[in-house]
Amino acid sequence: MQRITTKLLQPVEWQSGARCVEVDPEIFFPERGGSSKAARAVCELCDVRADCLEYALNNKEQFGIWGGTSERERRRIRKERARRKLRAAS
């Protein structure tokens, strides 16, 4: 069973200031093995990059480039944060 809430489907405030709204969204979803350089170049100069990354991490976005990171990079960040949280609780 998949959980989808209305809140997730609504645009979030930071999105209106994102540079990605100015380019073809397909560059953020390269084919497997394809280059993500174009998407990362857009993200690199984006004022809301950190907000975008946090959104992707909080919503467990599995596909595409978000906040200048790939799916693999976001998995690594989530794992590291979980480890830090465990260490802090110990």
GUVEXGU-496146 format. One record per atom (N, C-alpha, C): x, y, z; residue in one letter; atom name; residue number from 1. Coordinates in steps of 0.001 Angstrom, whole numbers, plus 500000, padded with zeros to 6 digits. Layout:
<rec X="X" Y="Y" Z="Z" residu="A" atome="CA" num="NUM"/>
...
//
This chain:
<rec X="500845" Y="498820" Z="500000" residu="M" atome="N" num="1"/>
<rec X="500000" Y="500000" Z="500000" residu="M" atome="CA" num="1"/>
<rec X="500892" Y="501245" Z="500000" residu="M" atome="C" num="1"/>
<rec X="500612" Y="502154" Z="499132" residu="Q" atome="N" num="2"/>
<rec X="501423" Y="503360" Z="498994" residu="Q" atome="CA" num="2"/>
<rec X="500736" Y="504524" Z="499703" residu="Q" atome="C" num="2"/>
<rec X="501532" Y="505296" Z="500448" residu="R" atome="N" num="3"/>
<rec X="501017" Y="506460" Z="501162" residu="R" atome="CA" num="3"/>
<rec X="501323" Y="507719" Z="500373" residu="R" atome="C" num="3"/>
<rec X="500295" Y="508439" Z="500017" residu="I" atome="N" num="4"/>
<rec X="500481" Y="509726" Z="499346" residu="I" atome="CA" num="4"/>
<rec X="499599" Y="510730" Z="500064" residu="I" atome="C" num="4"/>
<rec X="500184" Y="511822" Z="500471" residu="T" atome="N" num="5"/>
<rec X="499386" Y="512849" Z="501135" residu="T" atome="CA" num="5"/>
<rec X="499262" Y="514060" Z="500235" residu="T" atome="C" num="5"/>
<rec X="498197" Y="514783" Z="500435" residu="T" atome="N" num="6"/>
<rec X="497970" Y="515995" Z="499653" residu="T" atome="CA" num="6"/>
<rec X="499112" Y="516979" Z="499855" residu="T" atome="C" num="6"/>
<rec X="499639" Y="517042" Z="501072" residu="K" atome="N" num="7"/>
<rec X="500716" Y="517976" Z="501373" residu="K" atome="CA" num="7"/>
<rec X="501929" Y="517747" Z="500466" residu="K" atome="C" num="7"/>
<rec X="502268" Y="516497" Z="500203" residu="L" atome="N" num="8"/>
<rec X="503417" Y="516197" Z="499352" residu="L" atome="CA" num="8"/>
<rec X="503170" Y="516591" Z="497900" residu="L" atome="C" num="8"/>
<rec X="501936" Y="516589" Z="497488" residu="L" atome="N" num="9"/>
<rec X="501624" Y="516894" Z="496098" residu="L" atome="CA" num="9"/>
<rec X="501539" Y="518394" Z="495821" residu="L" atome="C" num="9"/>
<rec X="501493" Y="519194" Z="496867" residu="Q" atome="N" num="10"/>
<rec X="501417" Y="520638" Z="496705" residu="Q" atome="CA" num="10"/>
<rec X="502816" Y="521219" Z="496525" residu="Q" atome="C" num="10"/>
<rec X="502946" Y="522254" Z="495683" residu="P" atome="N" num="11"/>
<rec X="504261" Y="522897" Z="495550" residu="P" atome="CA" num="11"/>
<rec X="504684" Y="523487" Z="496902" residu="P" atome="C" num="11"/>
<rec X="505952" Y="523396" Z="497198" residu="V" atome="N" num="12"/>
<rec X="506457" Y="523985" Z="498430" residu="V" atome="CA" num="12"/>
<rec X="507056" Y="525345" Z="498119" residu="V" atome="C" num="12"/>
<rec X="507091" Y="526198" Z="499125" residu="E" atome="N" num="13"/>
<rec X="507485" Y="527594" Z="498948" residu="E" atome="CA" num="13"/>
<rec X="508816" Y="527777" Z="498228" residu="E" atome="C" num="13"/>
<rec X="509811" Y="526988" Z="498578" residu="W" atome="N" num="14"/>
<rec X="511142" Y="527163" Z="497998" residu="W" atome="CA" num="14"/>
<rec X="511174" Y="526886" Z="496503" residu="W" atome="C" num="14"/>
<rec X="510244" Y="526086" Z="496003" residu="Q" atome="N" num="15"/>
<rec X="510277" Y="525710" Z="494591" residu="Q" atome="CA" num="15"/>
<rec X="510152" Y="526896" Z="493641" residu="Q" atome="C" num="15"/>
<rec X="509472" Y="527935" Z="494060" residu="S" atome="N" num="16"/>
<rec X="509307" Y="529095" Z="493165" residu="S" atome="CA" num="16"/>
<rec X="510638" Y="529811" Z="492920" residu="S" atome="C" num="16"/>
<rec X="511605" Y="529639" Z="493826" residu="G" atome="N" num="17"/>
<rec X="512908" Y="530266" Z="493652" residu="G" atome="CA" num="17"/>
<rec X="513961" Y="529348" Z="493071" residu="G" atome="C" num="17"/>
<rec X="513559" Y="528160" Z="492670" residu="A" atome="N" num="18"/>
<rec X="514506" Y="527171" Z="492160" residu="A" atome="CA" num="18"/>
<rec X="514896" Y="527449" Z="490715" residu="A" atome="C" num="18"/>
<rec X="516162" Y="527249" Z="490405" residu="R" atome="N" num="19"/>
<rec X="516651" Y="527453" Z="489028" residu="R" atome="CA" num="19"/>
<rec X="516112" Y="526389" Z="488075" residu="R" atome="C" num="19"/>
<rec X="515762" Y="525224" Z="488609" residu="C" atome="N" num="20"/>
<rec X="515324" Y="524125" Z="487751" residu="C" atome="CA" num="20"/>
<rec X="514018" Y="524422" Z="487021" residu="C" atome="C" num="20"/>
<rec X="513244" Y="525385" Z="487517" residu="V" atome="N" num="21"/>
<rec X="511999" Y="525714" Z="486821" residu="V" atome="CA" num="21"/>
<rec X="512265" Y="526354" Z="485465" residu="V" atome="C" num="21"/>
<rec X="513502" Y="526773" Z="485233" residu="E" atome="N" num="22"/>
<rec X="513866" Y="527451" Z="483990" residu="E" atome="CA" num="22"/>
<rec X="514387" Y="526513" Z="482902" residu="E" atome="C" num="22"/>
<rec X="514550" Y="525224" Z="483236" residu="V" atome="N" num="23"/>
<rec X="515140" Y="524287" Z="482277" residu="V" atome="CA" num="23"/>
<rec X="514246" Y="523058" Z="482088" residu="V" atome="C" num="23"/>
<rec X="514582" Y="522271" Z="481094" residu="D" atome="N" num="24"/>
<rec X="513846" Y="521038" Z="480815" residu="D" atome="CA" num="24"/>
<rec X="513995" Y="520072" Z="481990" residu="D" atome="C" num="24"/>
<rec X="512905" Y="519655" Z="482613" residu="P" atome="N" num="25"/>
<rec X="512995" Y="518770" Z="483780" residu="P" atome="CA" num="25"/>
<rec X="513638" Y="517415" Z="483486" residu="P" atome="C" num="25"/>
<rec X="513672" Y="517023" Z="482239" residu="E" atome="N" num="26"/>
<rec X="514251" Y="515718" Z="481903" residu="E" atome="CA" num="26"/>
<rec X="515735" Y="515627" Z="482225" residu="E" atome="C" num="26"/>
<rec X="516438" Y="516761" Z="482292" residu="I" atome="N" num="27"/>
<rec X="517869" Y="516697" Z="482606" residu="I" atome="CA" num="27"/>
<rec X="518102" Y="516205" Z="484031" residu="I" atome="C" num="27"/>
<rec X="517078" Y="516302" Z="484881" residu="F" atome="N" num="28"/>
<rec X="517203" Y="515863" Z="486270" residu="F" atome="CA" num="28"/>
<rec X="516908" Y="514375" Z="486438" residu="F" atome="C" num="28"/>
<rec X="516535" Y="513722" Z="485354" residu="F" atome="N" num="29"/>
<rec X="516234" Y="512298" Z="485378" residu="F" atome="CA" num="29"/>
<rec X="516949" Y="511603" Z="484215" residu="F" atome="C" num="29"/>
<rec X="518281" Y="511588" Z="484271" residu="P" atome="N" num="30"/>
<rec X="519042" Y="510978" Z="483177" residu="P" atome="CA" num="30"/>
<rec X="518808" Y="509466" Z="483109" residu="P" atome="C" num="30"/>
<rec X="518963" Y="508937" Z="481925" residu="E" atome="N" num="31"/>
<rec X="518864" Y="507486" Z="481740" residu="E" atome="CA" num="31"/>
<rec X="519925" Y="506812" Z="482605" residu="E" atome="C" num="31"/>
<rec X="519701" Y="505571" Z="482959" residu="R" atome="N" num="32"/>
<rec X="520678" Y="504816" Z="483750" residu="R" atome="CA" num="32"/>
<rec X="522025" Y="504849" Z="483021" residu="R" atome="C" num="32"/>
<rec X="523048" Y="505289" Z="483717" residu="G" atome="N" num="33"/>
<rec X="524373" Y="505404" Z="483120" residu="G" atome="CA" num="33"/>
<rec X="524595" Y="506712" Z="482381" residu="G" atome="C" num="33"/>
<rec X="523531" Y="507525" Z="482248" residu="G" atome="N" num="34"/>
<rec X="523645" Y="508804" Z="481554" residu="G" atome="CA" num="34"/>
<rec X="524282" Y="509858" Z="482446" residu="G" atome="C" num="34"/>
<rec X="524622" Y="510958" Z="481862" residu="S" atome="N" num="35"/>
<rec X="525293" Y="512024" Z="482587" residu="S" atome="CA" num="35"/>
<rec X="524305" Y="512915" Z="483353" residu="S" atome="C" num="35"/>
<rec X="524701" Y="513274" Z="484544" residu="S" atome="N" num="36"/>
<rec X="523904" Y="514200" Z="485350" residu="S" atome="CA" num="36"/>
<rec X="524575" Y="515568" Z="485440" residu="S" atome="C" num="36"/>
<rec X="525598" Y="515776" Z="484603" residu="K" atome="N" num="37"/>
<rec X="526366" Y="517027" Z="484656" residu="K" atome="CA" num="37"/>
<rec X="525501" Y="518265" Z="484443" residu="K" atome="C" num="37"/>
<rec X="524601" Y="518224" Z="483484" residu="A" atome="N" num="38"/>
<rec X="523759" Y="519396" Z="483191" residu="A" atome="CA" num="38"/>
<rec X="522887" Y="519745" Z="484390" residu="A" atome="C" num="38"/>
<rec X="522294" Y="518734" Z="485009" residu="A" atome="N" num="39"/>
<rec X="521441" Y="518967" Z="486177" residu="A" atome="CA" num="39"/>
<rec X="522259" Y="519506" Z="487346" residu="A" atome="C" num="39"/>
<rec X="523408" Y="518912" Z="487585" residu="R" atome="N" num="40"/>
<rec X="524258" Y="519347" Z="488696" residu="R" atome="CA" num="40"/>
<rec X="524752" Y="520785" Z="488484" residu="R" atome="C" num="40"/>
<rec X="524974" Y="521170" Z="487231" residu="A" atome="N" num="41"/>
<rec X="525399" Y="522541" Z="486931" residu="A" atome="CA" num="41"/>
<rec X="524294" Y="523535" Z="487285" residu="A" atome="C" num="41"/>
<rec X="523052" Y="523167" Z="487019" residu="V" atome="N" num="42"/>
<rec X="521918" Y="524022" Z="487381" residu="V" atome="CA" num="42"/>
<rec X="521837" Y="524118" Z="488908" residu="V" atome="C" num="42"/>
<rec X="521931" Y="522985" Z="489579" residu="C" atome="N" num="43"/>
<rec X="521827" Y="522950" Z="491043" residu="C" atome="CA" num="43"/>
<rec X="522951" Y="523732" Z="491723" residu="C" atome="C" num="43"/>
<rec X="524126" Y="523672" Z="491140" residu="E" atome="N" num="44"/>
<rec X="525299" Y="524313" Z="491738" residu="E" atome="CA" num="44"/>
<rec X="525083" Y="525806" Z="491979" residu="E" atome="C" num="44"/>
<rec X="524345" Y="526450" Z="491090" residu="L" atome="N" num="45"/>
<rec X="524125" Y="527894" Z="491191" residu="L" atome="CA" num="45"/>
<rec X="522757" Y="528251" Z="491781" residu="L" atome="C" num="45"/>
<rec X="522043" Y="527270" Z="492293" residu="C" atome="N" num="46"/>
<rec X="520683" Y="527484" Z="492778" residu="C" atome="CA" num="46"/>
<rec X="520674" Y="527968" Z="494230" residu="C" atome="C" num="46"/>
<rec X="519883" Y="528993" Z="494488" residu="D" atome="N" num="47"/>
<rec X="519772" Y="529564" Z="495827" residu="D" atome="CA" num="47"/>
<rec X="519030" Y="528662" Z="496812" residu="D" atome="C" num="47"/>
<rec X="518212" Y="527746" Z="496306" residu="V" atome="N" num="48"/>
<rec X="517417" Y="526890" Z="497201" residu="V" atome="CA" num="48"/>
<rec X="517896" Y="525438" Z="497187" residu="V" atome="C" num="48"/>
<rec X="519130" Y="525245" Z="496819" residu="R" atome="N" num="49"/>
<rec X="519697" Y="523895" Z="496722" residu="R" atome="CA" num="49"/>
<rec X="519556" Y="523114" Z="498036" residu="R" atome="C" num="49"/>
<rec X="519870" Y="523740" Z="499153" residu="A" atome="N" num="50"/>
<rec X="519781" Y="523056" Z="500451" residu="A" atome="CA" num="50"/>
<rec X="518339" Y="522671" Z="500769" residu="A" atome="C" num="50"/>
<rec X="517398" Y="523554" Z="500459" residu="D" atome="N" num="51"/>
<rec X="515981" Y="523250" Z="500699" residu="D" atome="CA" num="51"/>
<rec X="515527" Y="522077" Z="499838" residu="D" atome="C" num="51"/>
<rec X="515977" Y="522075" Z="498601" residu="C" atome="N" num="52"/>
<rec X="515648" Y="520999" Z="497667" residu="C" atome="CA" num="52"/>
<rec X="516189" Y="519664" Z="498170" residu="C" atome="C" num="52"/>
<rec X="517433" Y="519670" Z="498607" residu="L" atome="N" num="53"/>
<rec X="518038" Y="518443" Z="499127" residu="L" atome="CA" num="53"/>
<rec X="517288" Y="517958" Z="500352" residu="L" atome="C" num="53"/>
<rec X="516958" Y="518847" Z="501274" residu="E" atome="N" num="54"/>
<rec X="516223" Y="518446" Z="502478" residu="E" atome="CA" num="54"/>
<rec X="514859" Y="517871" Z="502122" residu="E" atome="C" num="54"/>
<rec X="514197" Y="518482" Z="501143" residu="Y" atome="N" num="55"/>
<rec X="512902" Y="517972" Z="500688" residu="Y" atome="CA" num="55"/>
<rec X="513058" Y="516538" Z="500183" residu="Y" atome="C" num="55"/>
<rec X="514070" Y="516322" Z="499355" residu="A" atome="N" num="56"/>
<rec X="514299" Y="514992" Z="498793" residu="A" atome="CA" num="56"/>
<rec X="514634" Y="513977" Z="499889" residu="A" atome="C" num="56"/>
<rec X="515437" Y="514374" Z="500845" residu="L" atome="N" num="57"/>
<rec X="515797" Y="513474" Z="501946" residu="L" atome="CA" num="57"/>
<rec X="514582" Y="513162" Z="502810" residu="L" atome="C" num="57"/>
<rec X="513818" Y="514165" Z="503156" residu="N" atome="N" num="58"/>
<rec X="512642" Y="513973" Z="504011" residu="N" atome="CA" num="58"/>
<rec X="511551" Y="513154" Z="503343" residu="N" atome="C" num="58"/>
<rec X="511461" Y="513248" Z="502023" residu="N" atome="N" num="59"/>
<rec X="510417" Y="512530" Z="501285" residu="N" atome="CA" num="59"/>
<rec X="510933" Y="511274" Z="500596" residu="N" atome="C" num="59"/>
<rec X="512181" Y="510932" Z="500893" residu="K" atome="N" num="60"/>
<rec X="512814" Y="509720" Z="500360" residu="K" atome="CA" num="60"/>
<rec X="512674" Y="509622" Z="498842" residu="K" atome="C" num="60"/>
<rec X="512976" Y="510731" Z="498168" residu="E" atome="N" num="61"/>
<rec X="512960" Y="510746" Z="496705" residu="E" atome="CA" num="61"/>
<rec X="513983" Y="509730" Z="496204" residu="E" atome="C" num="61"/>
<rec X="513537" Y="508799" Z="495398" residu="Q" atome="N" num="62"/>
<rec X="514410" Y="507726" Z="494929" residu="Q" atome="CA" num="62"/>
<rec X="514956" Y="507960" Z="493527" residu="Q" atome="C" num="62"/>
<rec X="514391" Y="508904" Z="492820" residu="F" atome="N" num="63"/>
<rec X="514792" Y="509088" Z="491432" residu="F" atome="CA" num="63"/>
<rec X="515190" Y="510526" Z="491159" residu="F" atome="C" num="63"/>
<rec X="516142" Y="510695" Z="490273" residu="G" atome="N" num="64"/>
<rec X="516517" Y="512017" Z="489803" residu="G" atome="CA" num="64"/>
<rec X="517552" Y="512729" Z="490654" residu="G" atome="C" num="64"/>
<rec X="517918" Y="513897" Z="490165" residu="I" atome="N" num="65"/>
<rec X="518871" Y="514766" Z="490838" residu="I" atome="CA" num="65"/>
<rec X="518071" Y="515787" Z="491647" residu="I" atome="C" num="65"/>
<rec X="518336" Y="515837" Z="492933" residu="W" atome="N" num="66"/>
<rec X="517665" Y="516777" Z="493846" residu="W" atome="CA" num="66"/>
<rec X="518744" Y="517452" Z="494667" residu="W" atome="C" num="66"/>
<rec X="518744" Y="518761" Z="494705" residu="G" atome="N" num="67"/>
<rec X="519740" Y="519478" Z="495485" residu="G" atome="CA" num="67"/>
<rec X="521161" Y="519144" Z="495065" residu="G" atome="C" num="67"/>
<rec X="521324" Y="518793" Z="493804" residu="G" atome="N" num="68"/>
<rec X="522649" Y="518470" Z="493279" residu="G" atome="CA" num="68"/>
<rec X="523150" Y="517080" Z="493627" residu="G" atome="C" num="68"/>
<rec X="522268" Y="516214" Z="494150" residu="T" atome="N" num="69"/>
<rec X="522691" Y="514871" Z="494551" residu="T" atome="CA" num="69"/>
<rec X="521929" Y="513785" Z="493796" residu="T" atome="C" num="69"/>
<rec X="522587" Y="512659" Z="493642" residu="S" atome="N" num="70"/>
<rec X="521968" Y="511491" Z="493003" residu="S" atome="CA" num="70"/>
<rec X="521252" Y="510653" Z="494062" residu="S" atome="C" num="70"/>
<rec X="520533" Y="509654" Z="493610" residu="E" atome="N" num="71"/>
<rec X="519857" Y="508736" Z="494522" residu="E" atome="CA" num="71"/>
<rec X="520867" Y="508093" Z="495476" residu="E" atome="C" num="71"/>
<rec X="521969" Y="507634" Z="494930" residu="R" atome="N" num="72"/>
<rec X="523004" Y="506978" Z="495738" residu="R" atome="CA" num="72"/>
<rec X="523570" Y="507927" Z="496798" residu="R" atome="C" num="72"/>
<rec X="523828" Y="509161" Z="496403" residu="E" atome="N" num="73"/>
<rec X="524363" Y="510145" Z="497345" residu="E" atome="CA" num="73"/>
<rec X="523363" Y="510442" Z="498471" residu="E" atome="C" num="73"/>
<rec X="522085" Y="510518" Z="498107" residu="R" atome="N" num="74"/>
<rec X="521071" Y="510767" Z="499135" residu="R" atome="CA" num="74"/>
<rec X="520936" Y="509584" Z="500087" residu="R" atome="C" num="74"/>
<rec X="521028" Y="508371" Z="499583" residu="R" atome="N" num="75"/>
<rec X="521011" Y="507191" Z="500466" residu="R" atome="CA" num="75"/>
<rec X="522158" Y="507264" Z="501460" residu="R" atome="C" num="75"/>
<rec X="523336" Y="507641" Z="500976" residu="R" atome="N" num="76"/>
<rec X="524517" Y="507751" Z="501834" residu="R" atome="CA" num="76"/>
<rec X="524299" Y="508817" Z="502918" residu="R" atome="C" num="76"/>
<rec X="523731" Y="509942" Z="502536" residu="I" atome="N" num="77"/>
<rec X="523464" Y="511016" Z="503502" residu="I" atome="CA" num="77"/>
<rec X="522471" Y="510534" Z="504565" residu="I" atome="C" num="77"/>
<rec X="521395" Y="509862" Z="504134" residu="R" atome="N" num="78"/>
<rec X="520405" Y="509363" Z="505101" residu="R" atome="CA" num="78"/>
<rec X="521030" Y="508363" Z="506066" residu="R" atome="C" num="78"/>
<rec X="521868" Y="507469" Z="505538" residu="K" atome="N" num="79"/>
<rec X="522528" Y="506482" Z="506401" residu="K" atome="CA" num="79"/>
<rec X="523447" Y="507163" Z="507406" residu="K" atome="C" num="79"/>
<rec X="524213" Y="508143" Z="506945" residu="E" atome="N" num="80"/>
<rec X="525124" Y="508860" Z="507839" residu="E" atome="CA" num="80"/>
<rec X="524360" Y="509605" Z="508924" residu="E" atome="C" num="80"/>
<rec X="523262" Y="510238" Z="508545" residu="R" atome="N" num="81"/>
<rec X="522448" Y="510935" Z="509541" residu="R" atome="CA" num="81"/>
<rec X="521872" Y="509960" Z="510566" residu="R" atome="C" num="81"/>
<rec X="521446" Y="508794" Z="510106" residu="A" atome="N" num="82"/>
<rec X="520912" Y="507786" Z="511028" residu="A" atome="CA" num="82"/>
<rec X="521998" Y="507319" Z="511990" residu="A" atome="C" num="82"/>
<rec X="523214" Y="507118" Z="511479" residu="R" atome="N" num="83"/>
<rec X="524334" Y="506719" Z="512346" residu="R" atome="CA" num="83"/>
<rec X="524623" Y="507781" Z="513399" residu="R" atome="C" num="83"/>
<rec X="524648" Y="509041" Z="512967" residu="R" atome="N" num="84"/>
<rec X="524909" Y="510134" Z="513921" residu="R" atome="CA" num="84"/>
<rec X="523833" Y="510200" Z="514995" residu="R" atome="C" num="84"/>
<rec X="522600" Y="509994" Z="514583" residu="K" atome="N" num="85"/>
<rec X="521477" Y="510033" Z="515520" residu="K" atome="CA" num="85"/>
<rec X="521619" Y="508911" Z="516553" residu="K" atome="C" num="85"/>
<rec X="522019" Y="507723" Z="516086" residu="L" atome="N" num="86"/>
<rec X="522221" Y="506598" Z="516999" residu="L" atome="CA" num="86"/>
<rec X="523356" Y="506881" Z="517979" residu="L" atome="C" num="86"/>
<rec X="524449" Y="507437" Z="517460" residu="R" atome="N" num="87"/>
<rec X="525590" Y="507773" Z="518326" residu="R" atome="CA" num="87"/>
<rec X="525200" Y="508814" Z="519372" residu="R" atome="C" num="87"/>
<rec X="524435" Y="509800" Z="518953" residu="A" atome="N" num="88"/>
<rec X="524021" Y="510861" Z="519877" residu="A" atome="CA" num="88"/>
<rec X="523097" Y="510310" Z="520969" residu="A" atome="C" num="88"/>
<rec X="522316" Y="509299" Z="520613" residu="A" atome="N" num="89"/>
<rec X="521377" Y="508712" Z="521587" residu="A" atome="CA" num="89"/>
<rec X="522088" Y="507782" Z="522559" residu="A" atome="C" num="89"/>
<rec X="523292" Y="507354" Z="522211" residu="S" atome="N" num="90"/>
<rec X="524029" Y="506414" Z="523069" residu="S" atome="CA" num="90"/>
<rec X="524673" Y="507089" Z="524255" residu="S" atome="C" num="90"/>
//
